[in-house]
Amino acid sequence: MAAEEKRATRRAAWKAAAAAARREGGRGGEEICVICIEPVVAPVELPCGHEYCGACLAELRSKDISQTCPQCREELPVGVEALYDLAMRAYMRVEGMVKRG
């Protein structure tokens, strides 16, 4: 039941985004996410140029299966959590240096 609700929510978001794109003269949702096989919702473009749904990409990262692009196998850039951890380590290192003088 939850999967059906998720798909319905994605379709509604896609329809709204496609309508907005058509009003602005854009393509209107022609891209298909190869992870969920549906139109891309909240697109995230990887450095390799492929686009996926933001939620699909986040789910892919969370499963720790393969941290590569599903189409070209180029390594995924670090996610938000990894960037936060990296920033906190740098902050703690600088804070330690400041405390030591």
N, C-alpha and C positions, 0 to 999 in steps of 0.2 A: 504494500500500500504506500509506503514512504517513497519508493522509487517512482511510482506513478505520479505522486504529488510533485516530486522533484522535476520530472519531465514536463508536467503541466506548467509549473512555474517557469522553467526554462523557455518553453514555447511562448508563453505570454510575454516574457522579457524580450525574446527574439522578435516577436511580432511588433512590439512597441519600438524597438531599436530599428527594425527594418522600415517601419512607417516614418520614423524621424529621419532616417537616411534618405528615403525617397523624397521627403519634403525639402530636404536640403540639396537634392540633386545627386546624391551618392549612389553607390551600387545597391544598397538595400539588402544586405545579408546574403551574399552569394557564397561566402566562405563556409566550408563544412569542417567541423572539428573532427579529426580522425580518432579521437579517444572516445567520444560519446556518439559519434556519427549523426550529429545534429548541427544546425547552424550555430556558428560561434557566438556565444553570449559573453559579454565583458572580455573582449579579446586581449590576450597577452602575446606579444610578438617576441620570439626568441632571437638571439643574435644571428642564428642561421637563416632567419626570415620566415619561418613557419609560425602560424598563429593557432592558438588553442583557447578554449574557454578558461577563464581564470580559475574556476572551481575544479575543472578537470586537471589542470596543471598542478594545483595545490594538492589534490588527491593523489596524483602520480608521485609527487615528492614525498608525501606522508607514508606511502607504502614501502619505500626503500627497495623497490624491485630493481629498477634500472634508472639511473639518473642521467638518461640520455634522451634526445629528441626522438619520438616514436617514428618519425619519417626518415631522418638522415643519420641518426645515431650520434650526432654531435653532443658533447657533454652539456648538460643543463647549467645555466648560471646559478649561483647560490640563491637560495630563497630568503624570505624575510627573516625567518628564525635564525638562519646561519649568519646573516648580516648583523642581527642584534647581538648574537654571541660574540662575533668578531669585534664589534664596537665596544661591548662591555669589557672584553679582555684588554683592549687598548686603553680604555678609561681606567681600569683598575691598575694597570701598569704605570700610567702617568700619575695617578693618585698616590701610588706607593713611592714613586720618585720624589714627588712634592713633599710627602710626609718625612722622608729621609733627609730632605734638604738638598 
